Structures are given as structure tokens and as C-alpha cells.
Amino acid sequence: MASVSRLGLGARGVLSSQASARISPRVVRVAPTCSFSTSAALARSVRRANRAPARDEIRSPSAQIAQQKLNQKVTSNAINVIFPGTFVRPPWAQWPKDFSSRFAFFRTWVTVKAREAATKFAMVHSSRPRFFKRAALKTSNALAILTAKGLHRSMMEALASGDKDTIRKVCASKLALPLQATIDNRPKDKLMAWELVEYTKTWFYPTVLSHKLSPIEKSKDAPIIEQVVVAISSKQRRYQYVLGADEERKKLAGTEKEMDIIENIVIGCVVDPHTWQRDEWRIVGSMKATDPNEWKEEERLVKMVEHSEAMKR
């Protein structure tokens, strides 16, 4: 069964009444005050953007302030949820064993990646002030990887040290709340430390597994959500410690633990549709690799949501 946390704001609003008996949210819950656009709505918004003049040159100061406030509201709400239909390619060992199923899964992966690339190209193209001018919106996998690695390290160090302010800055609000609660519930005399020993399997990781852009709603002035899934392979160390007289950390025997782990970190930000400037990136959460059987169910649920939204228009 696909997780509702991966079905977006619109999916939550529709599925809550149509499939709530079979679905339990895994990561966050967001009030369905707005919905992500479908691919058709995205195409229409891109066409409108191509026909429209440079709106950032004609907007009044009050309109710009209103847009900034809207972006802030979007930042605190919309990026809390992982996009519907996010495909995270699993390791080859986890692919179906028989040839026909493996080929069908491979074809699905290629189709999803092609759609992502087409959407990203349309967004980048729509940010050109003129056809032959350089696009204002730039996407970079290398920059996304550096951002994800930095945010992940900051989050883990802050969680271990109990730095709730840093948690609030680097995480989306619905992820930050339970992490802050974990810090509050931790015994005061229990000092924790986290260390990144090294990045591992560097021939294959880190790598971008998904890169999506979509307007938050059908309005031509709606902010755009950019969301990237970055797979990171690393060796990490955790331990408890006490502070000596000289404030030096002393590890408690038996508390040290090393882990070799691969994490699919989801980061998101808001893009202003007028200036094409990004807000600060934040960690939305993490997700497991896509399971072939679960993916079929998720595709069905996403199509149901898209059909429901199409009926409303």
C-alpha cells in the first residue's frame, strides 16, 4: 500500500474521504487548504507564463509584499508533504526477478524520469524573459546534492546536541515538530553526540533520484514548489557522553554505535514565479525506495486524485 505522505496536499484532501479506510498517514498531516496542480494545470500555467509580460517589472510594491507573504505561508505549509508519484529507484537487487516484471518496472522508471525532465524543461523555459535570453531559473543536481548533504549533517548534529533553533531552520515545520519533541523528552543528563565518519559507496552516491517542480495551485501567480530526493550513503557514529572537569567529552562505555546506512533525503523550497528566486531549502523528510507492488497502488491513487481534480474544473 502506498503511503499517503507521498500523495501531496491535493491527494490528502481527496483521499481522506475516498480511501481513508485503507490508508494511514506516515509522516505528516496537512490541512487540505490547497492542492498541487495536475500535469494539465501545470502545462496551462507554463503557457500563460510564456504569453505574459515580465510581471516582476509591472507589479506594485504592495503586490510584491503580498507575494512575499504568500511565499512565506507556502514555505510553512506546502513543502511539508512529498510530491505524489515520487519514484525512488531501488537498488538493482530489489528489482523484480523475472524478466517481464523487471522490464515493466524499468519502463515505468524511464517514463517517470522523462516526465520529470519535460516538466523541468518547461519551467526553465518559461523563466526566459525572451526566447533567446538566458533562463532565470537554473537547476543543478550538483548544487542539490551539496545542499542535501549540508542540511542532513546540520539536522543530525542539531538533533544530537539538542539545538532546536537549528532544527527549526533546516527542517520543514511538520518534520521539525517531532524532532523538537524528541529533544524535549530526552533526559536532561543524557548527552548525545553524532558524527559523520565518512561518505561511502562514492562511485554511486550521493545521487539525485527525483527532481520535481510544480505550481502549488492553478493560479498563474501561484508559487512553485521544487522538491529533490537525494540518496546519501554514509557511515555514522552515535554515542552518549559526559563532560569532564575541563569540558572535554568522555564517551560512556557501551553506548557507541556505528551504522552504514543509505538515506533518501527529501529537500524542498519555494520558487517565486515572478523573480524565479528560491526560498531557503529545507528537509521535508526521508523516504524508502519505491516498491514495485506499492508503486502500482500509488499510481492508481494518483490517477484517482487527478480525475477528481479534473471533475472540479
C-alpha positions, 0 to 999 in steps of 0.5 A: 500500500502506498503511503499517503505522505507521498500523495501531496496536499491535493491527494490528502484532501481527496483521499481522506474521504475516498480511501481513508479506510485503507490508508494511514498517514506516515509522516505528516498531516496537512490541512487540505487548504490547497492542492498541487496542480495536475500535469494539465494545470501545470502545462496551462500555467507554463503557457500563460507564463510564456504569453505574459509580460515580465510581471516582476517589472509591472507589479506594485510594491504592495503586490510584491509584499503580498507575494512575499507573504504568500511565499512565506505561508507556502514555505510553512505549509506546502513543502511539508508533504512529498510530491505524489508519484515520487519514484525512488529507484531501488537498488538493482537487487530489489528489482523484480526477478523475472524478466517481464516484471523487471522490464515493466518496472524499468519502463515505468522508471524511464517514463517517470524520469522523462516526465520529470525532465519535460516538466523541468524543461518547461519551467526553465523555459518559461523563466526566459524573459525572451526566447533567446535570453538566458533562463532565470531559473537554473537547476543543478543536481550538483548544487542539490546534492551539496545542499542535501548533504549540508542540511542532513549533517546540520539536522543530525548534529542539531538533533544530537546536541539538542539545538532546536533553533537549528532544527527549526531552520533546516527542517520543514515545520511538520518534520521539525515538530517531532524532532523538537519533541524528541529533544524535549523528552530526552533526559536532561543528563543524557548527552548525545553526540553524532558524527559523520565518519565518512561518505561511502559507496562514492562511485554511486552516491550521493545521487539525485533520484527525483527532481520535481517542480510544480505550481502549488495551485492553478493560479498563474501567480501561484508559487512553485514548489521544487522538491529533490530526493537525494540518496546519501550513503554514509557511515555514522557514529552515535554515542552518549557522553559526559563532560569532564572537569575541563569540558572535554567529552568522555564517551560512556562505555557501551553506548557507541554505535556505528551504522552504514546506512543509505538515506533518501533525503527529501529537500524542498523550497519555494520558487517565486514565479515572478523573480524565479528566486528560491526560498531557503531549502529545507528537509521535508523528510526521508523516504524508502525506495519505491516498491514495485507492488506499492508503486502500482497502488500509488499510481492508481491513487494518483490517477484517482486524485487527478480525475477528481481534480479534473471533475472540479474544473 
